């Protein structure tokens, strides 16, 4: 049976010593791992948002009738550094796709994409 010292709020049993140290040794690495996973997820989301913004910028430029080089330049100005940009014309619609690798080690290095479609403006 455990004895409790109500004045100090601690257990008086000597075998309880060291539990906090053991629990901290287990919880601390788990918290570091959780923090790393959250930071990786945030990086992937931010990369995906940049790809979407870059695809929209390129689609707007394509809809204005700008050249393929100008469309790619417009998308590249917003895209992450290592992004791959493809521009295609499909039945009167310009489709701009931006793909980039999300930062992460090994198997966590995944590809995220953003795609936008725009119809060419008349005139």
C-alpha positions as CSV (number, residue, x, y, z in Angstrom):
1,X,0.0,0.0,0.0
2,X,1.3,3.4,-0.9
3,X,1.6,6.1,1.8
4,X,0.9,9.6,0.9
5,X,2.4,12.7,2.6
6,X,-0.4,15.2,2.2
7,X,1.7,18.1,3.3
8,X,4.3,17.8,0.5
9,X,2.1,16.1,-2.1
10,X,4.5,13.2,-2.6
11,X,4.5,9.5,-2.0
12,X,6.5,8.4,0.9
13,X,7.3,5.0,-0.6
14,X,11.0,4.8,-1.5
15,X,10.4,2.5,-4.5
16,X,8.6,5.3,-6.3
17,X,11.9,7.2,-6.7
18,X,13.1,7.3,-10.3
19,X,9.7,7.1,-12.0
20,X,9.9,10.7,-13.2
21,X,13.3,10.1,-14.7
22,X,12.2,7.0,-16.5
23,X,9.0,8.6,-17.8
24,X,11.0,11.6,-19.0
25,X,13.4,9.4,-20.8
26,X,10.5,7.8,-22.7
27,X,8.4,10.9,-23.3
28,X,11.2,13.3,-24.4
29,X,12.2,11.4,-27.6
30,X,8.6,10.9,-28.5
31,X,7.9,14.7,-28.2
32,X,11.0,15.4,-30.3
33,X,9.7,12.9,-32.9
34,X,6.3,14.5,-32.9
35,X,7.8,18.0,-33.3
36,X,9.8,16.8,-36.3
37,X,6.7,15.2,-37.9
38,X,4.8,18.5,-37.4
39,X,7.6,20.5,-38.9
40,X,7.8,18.1,-41.9
41,X,4.1,18.3,-42.4
42,X,4.2,22.1,-42.3
43,X,7.0,22.2,-44.9
44,X,5.0,19.9,-47.2
45,X,1.9,22.1,-46.9
46,X,3.8,25.2,-47.6
47,X,5.5,23.7,-50.6
48,X,2.1,22.6,-51.9
49,X,0.7,26.1,-51.4
50,X,3.6,27.6,-53.4
51,X,3.0,25.1,-56.2
52,X,-0.7,26.0,-56.4
53,X,0.1,29.7,-56.4
54,X,2.8,29.2,-59.1
55,X,0.3,27.2,-61.3
56,X,-2.3,30.0,-61.0
57,X,0.2,32.7,-61.9
58,X,1.2,30.7,-65.0
59,X,-2.4,30.0,-66.0
60,X,-3.2,33.7,-65.8
61,X,-0.2,34.5,-68.0
62,X,-1.3,31.8,-70.5
63,X,-4.8,33.1,-70.6
64,X,-3.5,36.6,-71.5
65,X,-1.9,35.0,-74.5
66,X,1.7,35.3,-73.4
67,X,4.4,33.0,-74.9
68,X,5.2,29.7,-73.3
69,X,8.5,31.1,-72.0
70,X,6.7,34.0,-70.3
71,X,4.2,31.6,-68.8
72,X,7.0,29.4,-67.5
73,X,8.8,32.5,-66.1
74,X,5.6,33.7,-64.4
75,X,5.1,30.4,-62.7
76,X,8.8,30.1,-61.9
77,X,8.8,33.5,-60.1
78,X,6.4,32.0,-57.5
79,X,7.4,28.3,-57.5
80,X,9.8,26.6,-55.1
81,X,13.4,26.5,-56.3
82,X,13.4,22.9,-57.7
83,X,10.0,22.9,-59.2
84,X,9.1,21.4,-62.6
85,X,6.7,23.4,-64.6
86,X,4.7,22.0,-67.5
87,X,2.3,24.0,-69.8
88,X,-0.1,22.3,-72.1
89,X,-3.0,23.4,-74.3
90,X,-6.0,21.0,-74.3
91,X,-9.1,22.0,-76.3
92,X,-8.8,25.7,-75.7
93,X,-7.8,25.4,-72.1
94,X,-4.3,26.1,-70.9
95,X,-3.2,23.7,-68.2
96,X,-0.2,24.7,-66.0
97,X,1.2,22.0,-63.6
98,X,3.9,22.7,-61.0
99,X,5.5,19.8,-59.2
100,X,8.2,20.0,-56.5
101,X,9.7,17.8,-53.8
102,X,8.6,18.5,-50.3
103,X,11.6,18.7,-47.9
104,X,12.1,15.5,-46.0
105,X,14.6,12.7,-45.4
106,X,14.5,9.4,-47.3
107,X,11.0,8.1,-47.7
108,X,9.5,11.3,-46.4
109,X,10.7,13.1,-49.5
110,X,7.5,13.2,-51.4
111,X,6.3,15.1,-54.5
112,X,3.5,17.7,-54.2
113,X,1.8,19.4,-57.1
114,X,-0.4,22.3,-58.0
115,X,-2.4,22.6,-61.1
116,X,-4.4,25.4,-62.7
117,X,-6.5,25.6,-65.8
118,X,-7.5,28.8,-67.7
119,X,-9.3,29.6,-70.9
120,X,-7.6,32.0,-73.3
121,X,-9.2,35.4,-73.2
122,X,-10.7,36.7,-76.4
123,X,-8.8,39.3,-78.3
